[in-house]
Amino acid sequence: MFQWFANRRRNKLTAVSFPPEWENIVQRNVAHYCMLEDSERVHLRGLIQVFVAEKDWEGCGGLELTGEIRVTISAQACLLILNLPHNYYSNVETIIVYPSTVVPPQRKPGFFETALAPVEETHPIIGQAFHQGPVIIIWDAALHGGRHPELGHNVVYHEFAHKLDMLDGAADGTPPLRNRAEYRDWVQICSREYLRLRHDAEHGRKSFLNAYGATNEAEFFAVATEQFFDQPHLMIEHAPDLYRVLKEYYRQNPAKRLKRNNCAAGSTV
């Protein structure tokens, strides 16, 4: 019954024409949007309409939330689930947006908690995803990453890849997959590439992947997702098997669309 109401509400949202100002925002701020086929852009617009409406948005650090902020972040988050079976990131209720890099307040132990180790010091972040909590996004980083995919860094892709990873209850670098064969292939390839990245990082060697991915398997998946979408040819050159398993998971082929620009002559909404 609840799903019926949700679907009815979503159908009403997507029945409304995509606002022309939103179209301008996405074309201006999300480079990947113009690389999509016409049918993919139509589908993404519907995802954006639902995502913007269903999530709770909070501006912090003096940031006044605008339509541009909501639509830009939504477009990037929804690109990841464009061809995935999904429920609009059901494990994301709230998106907290700060204007620029922030140092989060140090977490204090709960009243009934016993501190068995020193509380970790906080450090500057540009994004954060909590297992049973919100996603934090830094607006200037999200805007820059959306406009400049050639740099290979995208905080929205990174944090929402974490939320996809967490859908099965664990942040372990393996999102829910379709069958055992896909799990076996995923573990074999991703484990090999993760260990290679760790080995390179430990020996001070530069890798085609950001060294932050060597932190753990969850960060590896998030970092690999960033590069899969933004620098696919680099991944194909250095780790073709990794590109293949990510292509099979996301059901997208970013390398094929990189030089396409379907917004050059305008767009029909």
Backbone bond lengths (Angstrom), bond angles and torsions (degrees), N, CA, C in turn:
res aa  C-N    CA-C-N  psi(-1)  N-CA   C-N-CA  omega(-1)  CA-C   N-CA-C  phi
1 M - - - 1.458 - - 1.528 110.97 -
2 F 1.351 116.44 -45.96 1.461 119.74 179.79 1.529 111.16 -61.84
3 Q 1.331 116.52 -39.93 1.465 120.05 179.39 1.524 110.56 -66.22
4 W 1.326 116.97 -34.32 1.467 120.44 178.24 1.517 110.44 -62.96
5 F 1.335 116.40 -44.54 1.465 120.14 177.78 1.524 111.39 -64.30
6 A 1.351 115.77 -40.36 1.469 119.40 179.67 1.522 110.43 -62.99
7 N 1.336 116.83 -44.29 1.460 120.05 179.86 1.524 111.55 -64.71
8 R 1.321 116.22 -38.17 1.472 120.48 179.37 1.529 110.28 -63.61
9 R 1.342 115.72 -43.73 1.464 120.51 179.06 1.525 110.82 -64.48
10 R 1.325 116.36 -41.61 1.463 120.36 -179.23 1.527 111.28 -67.29
11 N 1.318 117.30 -37.57 1.460 120.06 177.35 1.522 111.09 -62.74
12 K 1.326 116.41 -36.94 1.463 119.74 177.36 1.524 111.14 -66.61
13 L 1.339 115.67 -39.63 1.472 119.43 -179.97 1.522 111.19 -63.48
14 T 1.330 116.32 -43.50 1.466 119.83 -175.54 1.532 112.41 -81.87
15 A 1.331 117.13 -12.43 1.468 119.91 176.64 1.524 111.33 -73.60
16 V 1.325 116.15 -20.35 1.465 121.22 178.84 1.528 109.05 -81.52
17 S 1.318 116.71 138.73 1.465 120.61 179.65 1.520 111.08 -58.67
18 F 1.312 115.42 141.52 1.457 120.93 177.09 1.530 108.30 -64.95
19 P 1.339 117.75 123.76 1.472 119.68 -175.58 1.527 112.30 -58.44
20 P 1.328 117.58 134.42 1.471 120.32 179.38 1.524 113.04 -56.05
21 E 1.355 116.87 -34.98 1.472 118.63 179.25 1.528 111.22 -67.67
22 W 1.334 117.02 -31.73 1.466 120.05 175.87 1.528 109.82 -68.65
23 E 1.330 116.33 -40.46 1.465 119.97 177.83 1.528 110.22 -58.65
24 N 1.319 116.77 -43.43 1.466 120.48 178.96 1.520 111.37 -63.34
25 I 1.326 116.18 -39.82 1.465 120.90 179.72 1.521 110.61 -62.60
26 V 1.337 116.37 -48.10 1.462 119.62 -176.44 1.525 110.45 -66.64
27 Q 1.319 117.43 -41.42 1.465 119.47 177.91 1.523 111.18 -62.17
28 R 1.318 116.88 -36.87 1.468 121.53 -176.29 1.525 112.19 -77.94
29 N 1.338 117.41 -35.67 1.468 120.89 -168.17 1.525 115.28 -109.42
30 V 1.323 118.45 -11.53 1.471 120.50 -176.15 1.520 107.89 -128.07
31 A 1.313 116.10 95.05 1.468 120.99 -174.24 1.523 112.27 -58.55
32 H 1.321 117.57 -35.69 1.462 120.66 -177.57 1.523 112.74 -64.09
33 Y 1.316 117.20 -25.31 1.459 120.70 -177.21 1.531 111.00 -58.17
34 C 1.313 116.25 -42.48 1.462 120.38 -177.67 1.516 112.76 -75.80
35 M 1.313 117.38 -9.74 1.465 120.84 177.67 1.529 111.99 -88.93
36 L 1.325 116.98 -8.75 1.454 120.76 -176.45 1.524 111.21 -80.44
37 E 1.331 115.30 154.47 1.458 120.40 170.46 1.526 108.92 -65.85
38 D 1.329 116.79 160.66 1.468 120.65 -178.79 1.529 111.34 -56.05
39 S 1.331 116.46 -44.85 1.466 119.87 -178.21 1.529 111.36 -65.29
40 E 1.327 116.63 -34.28 1.465 120.08 178.31 1.521 111.14 -68.72
41 R 1.318 116.85 -37.97 1.468 119.57 178.90 1.522 110.95 -67.75
42 V 1.314 116.52 -37.49 1.467 119.64 175.95 1.522 109.65 -61.31
43 H 1.315 116.67 -45.15 1.470 120.85 179.88 1.523 111.03 -64.16
44 L 1.325 116.86 -43.14 1.465 120.18 -179.93 1.519 111.18 -63.53
45 R 1.314 117.66 -38.60 1.466 119.76 178.47 1.531 111.39 -59.83
46 G 1.329 116.20 -39.95 1.463 118.94 177.29 1.517 112.14 -65.50
47 L 1.319 116.88 -40.25 1.465 120.38 177.40 1.531 110.58 -61.65
48 I 1.317 116.48 -42.18 1.462 120.93 179.93 1.527 110.71 -61.32
49 Q 1.324 117.00 -44.26 1.468 120.45 -178.15 1.524 111.60 -59.25
50 V 1.318 116.57 -42.98 1.464 120.24 179.95 1.521 110.43 -71.29
51 F 1.328 116.42 -45.11 1.465 121.30 -176.20 1.526 111.03 -61.15
52 V 1.320 117.39 -46.19 1.471 120.78 179.75 1.523 110.20 -59.21
53 A 1.333 117.07 -41.76 1.462 121.37 -174.94 1.521 113.27 -75.08
54 E 1.341 117.31 -35.31 1.459 119.91 -171.25 1.524 114.31 -86.84
55 K 1.306 118.41 -22.85 1.462 119.75 -176.58 1.534 110.73 -89.94
56 D 1.325 114.50 149.15 1.466 120.47 172.67 1.522 108.08 -86.10
57 W 1.313 116.68 127.57 1.456 122.02 -176.98 1.521 109.58 -113.06
58 E 1.322 115.53 131.75 1.462 120.28 179.53 1.525 109.76 -129.20
59 G 1.306 116.12 126.62 1.452 120.94 174.14 1.516 109.74 -94.27
60 C 1.310 117.80 132.29 1.466 122.00 -178.19 1.529 109.57 -128.11
61 G 1.324 115.85 168.76 1.453 120.54 178.06 1.510 113.08 64.60
62 G 1.340 116.11 29.53 1.459 120.03 179.32 1.513 114.43 84.99
63 L 1.327 117.54 3.25 1.460 120.63 -178.24 1.526 110.54 -79.08
64 E 1.316 116.22 127.95 1.461 121.64 173.62 1.518 108.24 -93.73
65 L 1.324 116.82 116.13 1.460 120.90 -177.88 1.523 110.68 -66.16
66 T 1.310 115.54 137.03 1.462 122.06 178.80 1.524 109.14 -127.25
67 G 1.326 115.43 168.58 1.452 119.88 175.53 1.517 111.27 -60.37
68 E 1.324 116.91 -36.34 1.459 120.11 -179.89 1.529 111.03 -61.31
69 I 1.318 117.06 -42.48 1.463 120.55 -179.51 1.528 110.24 -64.65
70 R 1.328 116.76 -49.28 1.463 120.06 -178.35 1.528 111.79 -61.76
71 V 1.316 116.83 -45.33 1.465 120.41 -175.58 1.522 111.08 -70.38
72 T 1.325 117.87 -40.45 1.462 120.98 -178.96 1.526 111.17 -63.68
73 I 1.326 116.67 -46.16 1.464 120.36 179.03 1.527 110.56 -67.45
74 S 1.319 117.15 -41.88 1.462 121.03 -179.00 1.524 111.54 -61.92
75 A 1.329 116.49 -42.36 1.465 120.22 -178.86 1.516 111.30 -61.02
76 Q 1.325 116.76 -41.72 1.462 120.15 -179.30 1.528 111.16 -70.82
77 A 1.331 117.22 -41.80 1.465 120.07 178.68 1.524 110.92 -63.44
78 C 1.330 116.46 -41.36 1.463 120.21 -176.26 1.519 112.67 -76.43
79 L 1.322 118.68 -20.60 1.457 119.95 175.58 1.527 110.39 -59.20
80 L 1.327 117.40 -36.23 1.463 121.01 -179.10 1.525 111.68 -63.32
81 I 1.331 118.02 -34.43 1.470 121.17 -176.01 1.527 112.02 -101.20
82 L 1.322 116.97 14.67 1.464 121.48 -175.31 1.518 112.22 -51.98
83 N 1.334 117.25 -43.34 1.475 120.89 -177.62 1.523 112.95 -117.36
84 L 1.321 116.68 13.12 1.465 121.06 179.21 1.527 110.69 -93.45
85 P 1.342 118.09 146.55 1.463 119.23 165.67 1.527 107.26 -66.65
86 H 1.292 118.11 130.85 1.465 118.94 -171.41 1.525 110.71 -157.70
87 N 1.310 114.58 171.31 1.465 121.28 172.18 1.523 108.51 -130.79
88 Y 1.320 115.18 48.59 1.464 121.94 176.17 1.534 112.13 53.50
89 Y 1.329 116.97 46.93 1.468 121.55 -177.78 1.533 109.90 52.04
90 S 1.302 115.03 68.48 1.469 119.65 -178.44 1.518 112.36 -61.67
91 N 1.338 117.59 -19.93 1.462 120.40 179.43 1.532 112.54 -91.35
92 V 1.316 116.65 13.16 1.466 121.48 175.23 1.524 108.63 -121.42
93 E 1.316 116.70 113.24 1.459 120.60 176.01 1.524 111.49 -101.95
94 T 1.343 115.51 -38.19 1.457 120.14 -172.29 1.522 110.81 -127.03
95 I 1.318 115.82 138.25 1.457 122.56 174.72 1.528 107.33 -120.06
96 I 1.321 115.40 117.91 1.461 122.18 -178.92 1.518 108.31 -101.93
97 V 1.326 116.82 127.11 1.457 120.80 -174.99 1.529 109.85 -120.01
98 Y 1.323 115.28 125.84 1.468 122.69 173.69 1.525 108.90 -106.11
99 P 1.321 117.63 153.91 1.474 119.25 -178.67 1.518 114.22 -68.45
100 S 1.331 117.50 -38.10 1.466 120.94 -178.29 1.519 108.89 -152.36
101 T 1.329 116.06 179.06 1.462 122.27 -174.84 1.521 111.38 -45.42
102 V 1.325 115.54 133.74 1.455 120.62 -173.47 1.522 109.97 -132.11
103 V 1.323 115.79 148.99 1.463 121.38 171.51 1.526 106.49 -102.17
104 P 1.328 118.61 110.68 1.460 120.64 -177.21 1.528 110.84 -67.34
105 P 1.336 117.63 153.17 1.463 119.61 177.97 1.515 111.31 -63.31
106 Q 1.319 116.60 146.00 1.462 120.33 -179.49 1.517 110.07 -67.26
107 R 1.331 114.90 132.85 1.460 119.81 -178.27 1.518 110.13 -73.38
108 K 1.331 115.84 133.09 1.458 121.22 177.18 1.524 109.83 -99.62
109 P 1.326 117.77 140.71 1.471 119.70 178.08 1.518 110.85 -59.60
110 G 1.336 116.69 145.49 1.450 120.66 177.16 1.530 111.33 -66.28
111 F 1.323 115.78 166.10 1.461 121.48 -175.09 1.525 111.61 -58.57
112 F 1.334 117.01 -36.78 1.458 121.17 -177.05 1.524 112.57 -97.46
113 E 1.325 117.85 4.53 1.454 121.24 -179.24 1.523 110.86 -85.13
114 T 1.322 115.23 145.69 1.456 121.66 172.61 1.519 108.37 -109.51
115 A 1.310 116.55 121.49 1.457 120.50 -178.35 1.529 109.71 -75.63
116 L 1.341 116.31 109.98 1.461 120.73 -179.63 1.524 111.74 -92.69
117 A 1.321 115.82 -12.03 1.463 120.96 179.47 1.517 108.15 -148.59
118 P 1.315 117.27 160.27 1.462 119.27 178.73 1.521 111.06 -59.69
119 V 1.326 116.02 142.67 1.462 120.42 177.66 1.523 108.76 -68.56
120 E 1.337 115.82 131.23 1.454 119.54 -178.18 1.527 111.35 -63.62
121 E 1.327 115.75 139.93 1.453 119.85 176.12 1.519 109.27 -71.57
122 T 1.335 115.07 145.09 1.451 119.21 177.99 1.520 110.01 -81.18
123 H 1.319 115.52 158.46 1.454 120.65 -179.30 1.525 108.29 -143.32
124 P 1.317 118.20 161.51 1.461 120.45 -178.51 1.528 111.66 -60.19
125 I 1.311 116.14 141.11 1.461 121.09 179.80 1.527 109.75 -130.98
126 I 1.339 115.43 156.47 1.461 119.70 169.36 1.527 110.43 -114.94
127 G 1.323 115.97 0.60 1.450 120.70 176.49 1.515 110.26 -179.50
128 Q 1.323 115.88 158.04 1.462 120.13 -179.73 1.525 108.55 -161.14
129 A 1.324 116.08 139.80 1.458 121.69 177.67 1.518 108.95 -123.89
130 F 1.310 116.95 127.21 1.458 122.18 -179.10 1.523 109.75 -101.41
131 H 1.318 115.57 142.97 1.461 120.58 -174.74 1.520 111.71 -59.13
132 Q 1.299 117.76 -48.73 1.460 121.26 177.32 1.528 108.30 -122.92
133 G 1.291 115.33 57.19 1.450 119.64 -176.76 1.515 111.83 -164.57
134 P 1.318 115.88 -160.63 1.460 120.51 -172.80 1.516 113.46 -80.26
135 V 1.302 114.21 174.29 1.458 122.88 168.25 1.523 106.98 -108.62
136 I 1.333 116.23 132.37 1.463 121.66 175.55 1.522 108.25 -104.66
137 I 1.322 115.77 130.37 1.456 121.45 -179.81 1.529 109.11 -128.98
138 I 1.315 116.42 137.47 1.465 121.82 174.53 1.524 107.52 -93.75
139 W 1.321 115.93 121.93 1.455 120.67 -170.55 1.520 113.43 -63.44
140 D 1.327 118.65 -45.73 1.466 117.69 -176.50 1.533 111.32 -65.25
141 A 1.332 117.31 -32.07 1.465 120.52 176.84 1.525 111.00 -71.26
142 A 1.336 116.92 -39.99 1.464 120.89 179.01 1.522 110.94 -63.74
143 L 1.319 116.57 -40.94 1.462 120.89 -179.91 1.529 110.72 -67.13
144 H 1.324 116.28 -44.99 1.456 120.38 -178.52 1.528 111.07 -64.58
145 G 1.335 116.27 -43.35 1.457 120.29 179.88 1.520 112.43 -65.37
146 G 1.326 116.76 -38.54 1.456 120.13 179.09 1.509 112.73 -65.85
147 R 1.329 116.09 -35.98 1.471 120.44 -178.12 1.527 113.03 -82.60
148 H 1.333 117.59 -22.76 1.463 120.69 -172.94 1.534 111.78 -128.67
149 P 1.320 117.07 69.47 1.473 119.30 -179.60 1.525 112.92 -64.09
150 E 1.325 116.80 -22.09 1.467 119.27 -177.94 1.521 112.18 -63.04
151 L 1.337 117.81 -16.73 1.460 121.08 -179.52 1.528 112.17 -80.24
152 G 1.317 116.86 -19.98 1.468 120.04 175.65 1.510 115.08 79.74
153 H 1.331 117.76 14.42 1.475 120.78 179.37 1.524 109.09 -126.84
154 N 1.316 116.85 123.93 1.457 120.74 -180.00 1.520 109.15 -144.91
155 V 1.322 116.12 109.04 1.462 120.81 -174.63 1.527 111.70 -65.97
156 V 1.334 117.63 -32.98 1.469 119.73 -179.48 1.524 110.11 -68.97
157 Y 1.332 117.41 -46.51 1.462 119.65 176.47 1.525 110.39 -58.14
158 H 1.323 115.84 -42.16 1.465 120.78 -176.34 1.531 110.75 -62.15
159 E 1.322 116.81 -52.54 1.471 119.41 -174.54 1.520 111.96 -70.94
160 F 1.321 117.45 -36.01 1.465 118.17 179.94 1.528 111.66 -78.68
161 A 1.323 117.96 -22.00 1.475 119.42 168.69 1.526 109.09 -63.70
162 H 1.338 117.35 -38.94 1.467 119.84 175.24 1.527 110.84 -58.75
163 K 1.329 116.93 -42.41 1.467 119.33 -178.10 1.534 111.01 -68.83
164 L 1.321 118.39 -32.22 1.464 120.37 173.08 1.525 110.01 -66.20
165 D 1.311 116.30 -41.81 1.462 122.19 177.81 1.526 110.87 -59.41
166 M 1.326 116.47 -37.21 1.463 122.20 -174.96 1.528 113.71 -79.41
167 L 1.324 118.08 -6.79 1.465 120.22 -175.48 1.523 113.28 -61.60
168 D 1.340 117.11 -25.42 1.471 119.23 178.71 1.523 111.88 -93.76
169 G 1.323 116.75 9.18 1.460 120.87 175.14 1.507 115.21 97.59
170 A 1.333 118.18 -5.61 1.463 120.62 -178.17 1.520 109.80 -138.00
171 A 1.332 115.37 138.48 1.466 120.95 174.69 1.526 107.06 -94.43
172 D 1.334 115.60 82.77 1.460 120.31 -173.00 1.525 113.24 -125.55
173 G 1.325 116.37 10.75 1.454 119.62 178.72 1.511 114.67 84.48
174 T 1.335 117.27 3.83 1.464 121.36 178.84 1.523 108.88 -126.79
175 P 1.328 118.51 103.04 1.467 120.75 177.31 1.513 110.57 -73.03
176 P 1.311 118.49 170.21 1.468 120.07 176.78 1.529 110.78 -59.46
177 L 1.321 116.54 127.95 1.457 122.24 -179.80 1.528 109.94 -114.38
178 R 1.323 116.08 177.43 1.465 119.91 -169.16 1.521 114.54 -84.34
179 N 1.327 117.68 -35.08 1.456 119.37 -174.63 1.525 109.97 -158.42
180 R 1.332 115.95 175.10 1.464 120.88 -176.43 1.527 111.91 -63.78
181 A 1.328 115.92 -38.80 1.469 118.98 -179.59 1.530 110.50 -61.32
182 E 1.332 116.40 -40.62 1.458 120.11 178.95 1.526 110.67 -67.19
183 Y 1.328 117.24 -38.37 1.467 120.37 176.52 1.531 110.87 -62.45
184 R 1.324 116.67 -45.02 1.473 120.01 -179.47 1.523 110.62 -61.19
185 D 1.308 116.53 -45.78 1.462 121.27 179.78 1.522 110.46 -62.55
186 W 1.334 116.37 -44.42 1.460 122.27 -179.22 1.530 110.67 -59.86
187 V 1.317 116.28 -51.23 1.467 120.70 -177.14 1.520 110.77 -61.86
188 Q 1.314 117.24 -43.50 1.462 120.59 -178.90 1.532 111.21 -62.00
189 I 1.318 117.04 -49.63 1.470 120.84 -175.07 1.526 111.06 -73.27
190 C 1.327 116.89 -48.57 1.468 119.70 -175.54 1.527 111.34 -67.98
191 S 1.314 117.33 -37.50 1.466 119.46 177.50 1.525 110.69 -63.48
192 R 1.321 115.94 -42.78 1.460 119.69 179.11 1.525 111.66 -61.53
193 E 1.327 116.97 -45.19 1.461 120.09 -177.65 1.527 111.77 -73.23
194 Y 1.317 116.90 -33.09 1.466 120.33 176.00 1.525 110.50 -64.17
195 L 1.317 116.93 -45.69 1.470 120.50 179.25 1.533 111.09 -65.54
196 R 1.320 116.31 -34.74 1.464 119.07 177.12 1.526 110.34 -65.76
197 L 1.335 116.56 -41.25 1.464 119.95 178.69 1.523 110.98 -65.82
198 R 1.334 117.00 -41.13 1.469 120.39 177.11 1.526 110.92 -61.00
199 H 1.306 115.95 -43.52 1.464 120.65 -179.57 1.528 110.19 -62.68
200 D 1.312 116.99 -43.52 1.462 120.61 177.90 1.525 111.01 -62.95
201 A 1.339 116.44 -43.74 1.463 120.15 -178.78 1.531 111.14 -64.56
202 E 1.317 116.50 -41.91 1.474 120.34 -179.55 1.525 112.55 -64.40
203 H 1.336 115.95 -27.62 1.463 119.87 -178.30 1.527 112.51 -103.70
204 G 1.329 115.13 12.26 1.458 119.52 175.47 1.510 114.49 68.83
205 R 1.334 117.38 23.11 1.457 120.50 179.82 1.519 110.56 -94.64
206 K 1.299 116.56 136.62 1.456 121.76 178.86 1.520 109.38 -73.19
207 S 1.314 116.72 135.23 1.455 122.48 -179.75 1.523 109.67 -114.53
208 F 1.313 115.93 165.05 1.466 119.82 174.01 1.526 110.85 -69.11
209 L 1.334 117.73 -18.48 1.463 122.76 176.85 1.522 110.38 -102.70
210 N 1.316 116.05 149.95 1.459 121.25 175.46 1.530 109.59 -60.05
211 A 1.317 116.32 132.35 1.468 121.38 -176.39 1.524 112.48 -61.37
212 Y 1.331 117.98 -19.42 1.471 120.16 178.22 1.527 110.73 -60.62
213 G 1.321 116.51 -25.24 1.461 120.18 178.23 1.510 113.44 -65.99
214 A 1.344 117.63 -14.21 1.463 120.90 178.07 1.521 112.23 -81.15
215 T 1.331 117.85 -3.57 1.469 121.40 -178.89 1.522 111.37 -59.53
216 N 1.316 116.59 -49.42 1.461 122.75 176.76 1.530 107.78 -167.16
217 E 1.329 116.55 177.30 1.464 120.27 -175.66 1.526 112.06 -64.46
218 A 1.345 117.49 -34.91 1.456 120.06 -179.90 1.525 111.08 -64.85
219 E 1.340 116.24 -43.76 1.467 119.53 178.65 1.529 110.66 -68.50
220 F 1.311 117.07 -31.29 1.464 119.99 177.40 1.527 110.34 -61.57
221 F 1.328 116.90 -46.66 1.459 120.42 179.52 1.526 111.14 -61.94
222 A 1.331 117.43 -42.02 1.464 121.00 -178.93 1.529 111.10 -66.44
223 V 1.331 116.86 -43.79 1.462 120.99 178.87 1.529 110.49 -66.17
224 A 1.325 116.48 -41.76 1.468 120.25 178.73 1.523 111.07 -63.36
225 T 1.329 116.74 -36.13 1.466 120.47 177.77 1.528 110.69 -62.67
226 E 1.329 116.45 -43.84 1.461 119.90 177.64 1.518 110.96 -55.31
227 Q 1.324 115.81 -48.75 1.460 118.71 -176.34 1.521 112.20 -73.12
228 F 1.318 117.31 -34.08 1.462 120.82 177.91 1.518 111.10 -54.82
229 F 1.324 116.32 -44.38 1.464 119.85 -179.03 1.531 112.40 -81.53
230 D 1.326 117.36 -37.97 1.465 119.58 -170.69 1.522 115.04 -95.56
231 Q 1.314 118.14 -30.70 1.465 121.32 179.92 1.537 109.83 -134.21
232 P 1.325 116.65 57.73 1.468 119.56 -173.89 1.522 113.81 -62.58
233 H 1.329 117.77 -36.13 1.460 119.25 -178.13 1.529 111.52 -66.44
234 L 1.318 116.33 -33.35 1.458 120.20 176.84 1.523 110.41 -65.27
235 M 1.330 116.35 -40.58 1.460 119.97 178.10 1.524 110.92 -68.13
236 I 1.308 117.31 -40.77 1.466 120.34 178.07 1.525 110.54 -60.85
237 E 1.335 115.99 -39.26 1.466 120.56 -179.06 1.521 112.09 -65.93
238 H 1.346 116.69 -42.82 1.469 120.50 -171.87 1.527 113.81 -99.51
239 A 1.332 117.30 -25.88 1.474 119.69 -177.77 1.523 109.50 -148.99
240 P 1.327 117.52 70.44 1.470 120.27 -176.43 1.530 113.49 -60.21
241 D 1.319 117.61 -33.15 1.469 119.33 178.49 1.525 111.52 -67.89
242 L 1.327 116.86 -36.92 1.463 120.29 176.98 1.526 109.84 -64.52
243 Y 1.323 116.26 -43.02 1.463 119.16 176.92 1.526 110.54 -59.73
244 R 1.314 115.97 -41.37 1.465 119.75 -178.06 1.521 112.06 -62.14
245 V 1.350 118.22 -46.32 1.467 119.04 -177.33 1.526 111.12 -68.80
246 L 1.328 116.92 -33.78 1.464 119.46 176.59 1.525 110.71 -70.12
247 K 1.309 117.17 -37.14 1.467 120.90 176.69 1.522 110.19 -63.63
248 E 1.321 116.27 -40.52 1.467 119.69 179.00 1.522 110.97 -69.03
249 Y 1.330 117.07 -35.94 1.463 119.44 179.36 1.527 111.02 -70.56
250 Y 1.327 117.69 -54.53 1.468 120.83 -176.09 1.532 112.22 -76.69
251 R 1.340 116.95 -16.25 1.464 121.96 -178.71 1.529 110.96 59.08
252 Q 1.325 114.34 37.91 1.453 122.36 176.66 1.527 108.85 -136.80
253 N 1.334 115.36 157.43 1.460 120.92 179.87 1.527 108.72 -131.30
254 P 1.342 118.07 78.86 1.463 121.32 -176.37 1.524 114.02 -56.90
255 A 1.330 117.65 -33.16 1.465 120.14 -178.76 1.526 111.19 -61.54
256 K 1.300 116.95 -32.18 1.463 121.44 -178.40 1.522 112.17 -72.58
257 R 1.342 116.76 -27.02 1.459 119.49 -173.12 1.529 114.25 -101.30
258 L 1.336 117.74 -2.31 1.465 120.11 -168.26 1.520 114.82 -55.45
259 K 1.325 118.50 -40.44 1.464 120.34 -174.85 1.522 112.67 -92.69
260 R 1.312 117.24 3.92 1.452 120.95 -178.74 1.527 110.68 -81.34
261 N 1.312 117.81 141.32 1.469 121.89 174.44 1.520 108.36 -138.48
262 N 1.315 115.79 96.53 1.460 120.77 -179.11 1.520 112.44 -90.61
263 C 1.324 117.62 8.56 1.462 120.58 177.66 1.517 111.08 -106.63
264 A 1.331 117.48 -4.48 1.460 120.83 -172.90 1.519 112.46 -58.57
265 A 1.326 115.50 -37.26 1.457 118.66 -177.00 1.521 111.75 -103.75
266 G 1.316 115.90 21.69 1.450 119.75 -179.66 1.518 110.71 94.05
267 S 1.318 115.46 176.36 1.468 119.73 -175.63 1.499 109.71 -138.79
268 T 1.319 114.58 145.65 1.454 120.00 176.09 1.521 108.87 -101.50
269 V 1.319 116.78 124.73 1.462 121.71 -178.59 1.520 109.03 -104.24
